[in-house]
Amino acid sequence: MHELSICQALLKQVNHVAADAGCEHVEKITIAIGLLAGVEPGLIASAFAVMKSGGCAAQATLIIESVEVRVECAVCGAHSSVTANRLICSACGGYRTRVIAGQELCLLRVELRAPVHAHSLN
Amino acid sequence: MCRNCGCSLTPESPGRVIEVIQDLLAENDRMADHNRAHFDSHGVLAINVMSSPGAGKTALLEATIVALKGSVRIAVIEGDLATDNDAVRIRSHGVPAVQITTGAACHLDAQRVHQALHTLSLATLDLLFIENVGNLVCPATFDLGAHRNVTLLSVTEGDDKPAKYPVIFRASDLVVLSKTDLLDVMDDFDPGRAAAALQGLGGGIPLIGTAVRRAPSIGAWLDWIDAELHGRDGAYRSVPSRKPLSFPPPPRFGV
C-alpha cells in the first residue's frame, strides 16, 4: 500500500500549486502513471477519495492517465510497445533495451475553481 | 486584485488550468540524492537489498560480514515492520546496525534512511547495506540514495517471480538466486526458467547464486561486491557513483 505515501505526496504538491495561485478550491487533478511505475491506479484512486477530504482538493476529481511501456533497442534502434514483464525489442528480439516510457509517476495538471465572487476592486 | 497579472478585475472565466508536470516522488528523490551525496563524500558504497520476506537477506548479510571481516568496514540499516531481531543478528557479528521499524509502512523511503544515517558514523565505513522491508512490490518505487539495488530470489519461491514482479527485478543491478543449497530438494524450481524470466526484463541484469547454510557458497557475491568496491582497475572506490538501474526514470512522455 505504498499508494498511500504517493497520494500524500500528490496532495502536498497540489496544495502548493493551489496556494501559489491563491486558489482555495481545486476542481480537477490529472496524473500520469506508467504501467511500469509499480503503482496501482485503482489504489491511488481509493486513497485519493479518502485523503482529499478537508483540504483544497476536497471536491476535486482525479483523472489518471495510463502510459504504456516502450523500449528502445540498443542493437537495432527500434522503438517498441511492450508489456511490463517482457521488455524485449519487438523488431529484432534483442534484450539489450532501454525503457523510454512507462515509468511515469507524475502530476500533469491542476484545474482550479473560478472564484465565486470575482469582482474585487481595490 | 487579480493575483495573476495585478489587474483590478478578477476574470469570471472558468477555472484556470495549471500545467505542472512534476514527479510525484520528487521530494523522496531529493532526499535520496542528499543521502547519496553523504555516501559519496565519505567514500561509502551503499547497497539496497530487497526481496520477498524470508528469501534470506539477513542470512546473506551475516555471511558477508563474516567473510569480509577485517578487510571491509560494514554497517547495516535494517528495515522491518516490527521487531529489532534482524539488527540484533547483525550486531552479534560486531558491526553497527540501525533498525528502522516502519510500523504499517511496507517500504523504506529516503527520509527514513536519512534519519538512520544520523546514528551511523559514515567516516568509519566502506560499505553500507540497507536491508529493505521484505516485499517485492512497494520498495521498488522508492529511491533510497543507494548506489546499487540488489534483489534476492530464493529457490523456495517460484522461478517465474521476475515475470510476476517486473518492477522490482528490473530496478535491480544484480539478482541473487539464494538458498541454492536447497535446489536438489526443490524439484519445481528451474534456475534456467528464472534466468529466462529475468532476461525477459531486458537490460542484461546479472544473476548469481548463493547459499549460506548447508553448503555455503557466496564466492560470486563477494566477487561482485569486490568489483563494486574497487572497480575494474582495482583502485578503491573508482566506480563512479550512480543511481540504480531505473532511477531516475527516463525523460517523461516519450509517447
Interface residues (C-beta under 8 A of the other chain):
Chain A: M1 H2 S5 I6 A9 L10 K12 Q13 V17 A21 G22 C23 E27 I31 A32 G34 L36 A37 G38 V39 V67 E68 R70 V71 A84 N85 R86 L87 I88 Y95 R96 T97 R98 V99 I100 A101 Q103 E104 L105 C106 L107 L108 R109 V110 E111 L112 R113 A114 P115 A118 H119 S120 L121 N122
Chain B: M1 R3 S8 L9 T10 P11 E12 S13 P14 G15 R16 V17 I18 E19 V20 I21 Q22 D23 L24 L25 A26 E27 N28 A105 C106 H107 D109 V137 C138 A140 T141 F142 P162 A163 K164 P166 V167 I168 R170 A197 Q199 G200 L201 G202 G203 G204 S246 P249 P250 P251 R252 F253 G254 V255
